[in-house]
C-alpha cells in the first residue's frame, strides 16, 4: 500500500496546492493523510483547511490545531530564542482571531492518532501509526538526535512490533531510522521547512508484507505568492523570509 504523508502545512496554501499536484502524479494511487499543524504562520488557515476537507484527506491533530480549537493560552511550540518566541505569539494570536467557526470546529474534531493496516484489517500484518509529535503528546519534539532508547520507549507506548511504522512531524525536519525492525519516519514540513531547503516536503511511504519503503520528496512551489500573502497580512514579515530561506534566518537576541 502506498501512502502520501503531509505534515506541518501551517496555512501555506501555495505549498499545499503544489504538493497535492505532485501526489496526483505519483504511481499507485497513493492514499493521502495529514499529520497535523494545518494552521499558523501564514494567512490561509481557512483556505488550507477547506482544501484538506474538499480533498477528503484524513489526519491527526497537531499542537497548533488542538490549541487553536480549544483557545489554549499558547500554541505549544518550542522557540529558538526570545525573539522567535515573541513572533510565535503574534502568529498564534493572529490565527486564533482569523479562523472561522467551520475551521475551528474541524480542527477540534481531529483525532490524536490514526492507525492504518496496509494489508487490511482482516489479517495480521504491519501497522502504520500516524501522530503529530509523539504517541504521548502532540507538543513533544521527536528530533533525529533522540537516542534509540527514546524511540523504542515511544514504540512500546504505541504498541508497535517488528515490521510496524510510526510516522510523525512537528520538527519540520525529515528523517528515517529503523530500530529493531520498527521504522520511525519524520515526514518534514509542507508549509514551513526548517532544514535550509525552501521547497515543500512530504513522504511517500510504501508498506507491504515484509517491506517498508520511504521516499522523501521536495516540491517547488510559488514561494513568492506565499511571501506576498504574508506581507499583505498583519503577520510578521520575518515569516515570509523564513519561507524563502527554508528556516535558516540567524537567531536574533531579544
GIRA-V371746 format. One record per residue. NEAR is the number of other ideal C-beta (glycine too) atoms within 8 Angstrom. Layout:
BEGIN
near
NEAR
NEAR
END
This chain:
BEGIN
near
9
11
15
14
16
15
18
15
17
15
16
17
13
12
15
16
10
13
14
11
8
11
12
6
5
10
3
6
5
10
8
12
14
14
18
18
16
15
16
13
12
17
10
10
15
11
9
16
14
10
12
13
9
6
8
5
10
6
11
15
13
17
16
17
14
15
12
17
12
7
5
9
2
9
12
10
9
4
8
5
10
8
10
11
9
9
11
12
9
10
14
15
8
11
15
9
6
9
12
7
5
9
13
11
9
10
16
9
5
13
6
7
10
10
8
11
10
11
10
7
4
3
6
3
10
12
11
15
15
15
15
14
14
11
9
6
6
16
7
9
7
12
7
8
4
7
6
6
6
8
13
11
8
13
13
8
9
11
5
10
7
6
9
13
14
17
14
15
16
17
10
12
12
10
7
10
8
8
10
5
6
16
11
13
14
14
14
16
15
15
14
13
15
10
11
8
8
8
10
16
16
16
15
14
16
13
12
9
6
4
7
12
8
11
8
9
9
8
12
6
12
7
11
6
8
16
12
9
13
14
8
6
8
3
12
7
8
8
13
12
10
11
15
9
10
12
11
5
8
3
8
7
6
6
END
